[in-house]
């Protein structure tokens, strides 16, 4: 049933996008084919009007289109004004293929160089305008007016922008604010349904029912991730719809609501972690009235989620809810004696965490920015380094690719030379892309779109109006292509442009001849992009993924190290955020490396990297759970007994010992994964004169390289003994009449949750160690891999 609703939602989205795209293209077609003479005189390039529409209106809301108007104006100022000056200085009659390519390359470099300050759509429009201005000026030669020719390109762009605005207003405007509000509402319902499913699986008496509920919850989790992407997609566009003050206030509420709903995901992942372990819950823990009490907790959690989402709810006072939940938790008075009981307590902890997050104020869920303590000199140095590394290289690659494509395309066919440069211009991406995969889907999209256009011209060659109507089903198909994993946005946009450039124009020659020329020119442009990418940045995606894996271990090292120091809550949250960002990049580069051809290199071990990503993500979740549990303990740590503080210090030492082991292990893995090969390490040792390395260098407080399987179990048993000492100490202090303000059930719940995290972190650490060993072994198939030995050699090299 959920899949059907998801399919219906996708159909609605694709139909709406296709309808508005087709309507905008129809407006341009009607204006250029049936419009008055003055429009035809100024809008000389309707093909670029269609390109502008595809760049702006694809899956757009009204805010996107209003922003697109500003971006098109900004792009026109960047490209048209300098082009007028350049054409006046050079004179179009003196343009050659080489001079045209050089002028376009230099203009493109100037457009792309402000990498962070200019929106990607503005750069693509400006680059497309540059191609048309210079290449068509070269084609027409002396007949080109240095002033009116660039202005006609600007007018063609303006017609596409106007068509986008009109299409987004008919029949009703599609507001980004409404999209975000609806997504937040759907996420709220999604979260409540998943809580019910997880609770049903937790209380189920047979494994089949439990697994069925977990499977449904995981499918809902995948749906919710897409809803979060929708919120992230439309939030920047909401500020363009803020003219009425009420809409601006509505945006702020939606922003906070989306962030709070997303912060609840960590608790839901914890519930899934308990149920995924398939550890049977002891029957004694779910006996009697416990299941009824759990239902009361569930209702309270759902009620708090509905409050976040402003959903109508029964008139139940918060005080009554608090009493119900407190009665349920009062039975938790003893720390479990065995690890088999820990999943039960951890599940209750996740419910408690979910409720706490939902009731927290918005400012409590945000990390306060640190004060900028850097000097002006530091800022200047950072600016120059950013200029060198992040701005010059993308601009250099794009300008060389564009100049080479224009030059070779003009040599192949002077009248159609700009079709080699346009694909390079309108598909510019500032971030790194999977070069071969993106070029492949662009080529395929261009071919199938062009073929569809030729077929449409053949079938409806006498009916120009029907040719426009045939674009609607193709735009629907292109929308599905854009949302597919196989083609993505690059393939969908190429397919849409390929069809509309043939079906939306007339008097461009025979469709078959034009189709062949355009396909060849497109391949010339894509080949130039690939060649320049390989020459300037010959870095395989596999190597980038390997580097990002090492950075992820470094971030894990920093995150785990903070648990052994007296760090502030903001520092811990910032380190966890940094770890998450590196893991997201690791996932992205792993997918990119998987799509990249291996050629003569060692095949990329994608399955191992995916397992490492999952284990590192779980470890990051467990560290975050540990942080929440420690925070709850600090809130309850208002007792004054020295005996309690002494026992708590033992628990603190246990946690420090474990997290320090994880941090040291992460540091070793960071160094190991940076190695090019084991042979290179041996050569470096010989070069430095370290022919004999000291095994004692590896004997640091890092038990994971050589510890037996029972070592994490010993750590857990010691931890549980100390936890029971804390609980008993609190109970004795309360009986002796000393001053105490501690909720024992909360302390037991937090300590048990920490015990669950200790157990799972030991397990995930061993799995990560095995995966790292497999990665190193796959990169060095002829060598015997011993991680402890490799770590000792690295330390011997840098001692």
Secondary structure by P-SEA (a helix, b strand, c coil): caaaaaaaaaaaaaaaaaaaaaaaaaaaaaaaacccaaaaaccccaaaaaaaaaaccccccaaaaaaaaaaaaaaaaacaaaaaaaaaaaccccccaaaaaaaaaaaaaaaacccccccaaaaaaaaaaaaaacaaaaaacccccccaaaaaaaaaaaaaaaaaaaaaaccccccaaaaaaaaaaaaaaaaaaaaaaaaaaaacccaaaaaaaaaaaaaaaaaaaaaaaaaaacccccccccccaaaaaaaaaaaaaaaaaaaaaaaaaaaaaaaaacccccccccccaaaaaaaaaaaaaaaaaaaaaccccccccaaaaaaaaaaaacccccccccccaaaaaaaaaaaaaaaaaaaccccccccccccccccaaaaaaaaaaaaacccaaaaaaaaaaaaaaaaaaaaacccccaaaaaaaaaaccccccaaaaaaaaaaaaaaaaaaaaaaaaaaccccaaaaaaaaaaaaaaaaaaaacccccaaaaaaaaaaaaaaaaccccccaaaaaaaaaaaaaaaaaaaaaaaaaaccccaaaaaaaaaaaaaaaaaaaaaaaaccccaaaaaaaaaaaaaaaaaaaaaaaaaaacccccccccaaaaaaaaaaaaaaaaaaaaaaaaaaaaaaaacccccaaaaaaaaaaaaaaaaaaaaaaaaaaaaaaaaacccaaaaaaaaaaacccccccccccccccccccccaaaaaaaaaaaaaaaaaaaaaaaaaaaccccccaaaaaaaaaaaaaaaaaaaaaaaaaaaaaaaaaaaaacccbbbbaaaaaaaaaaaac
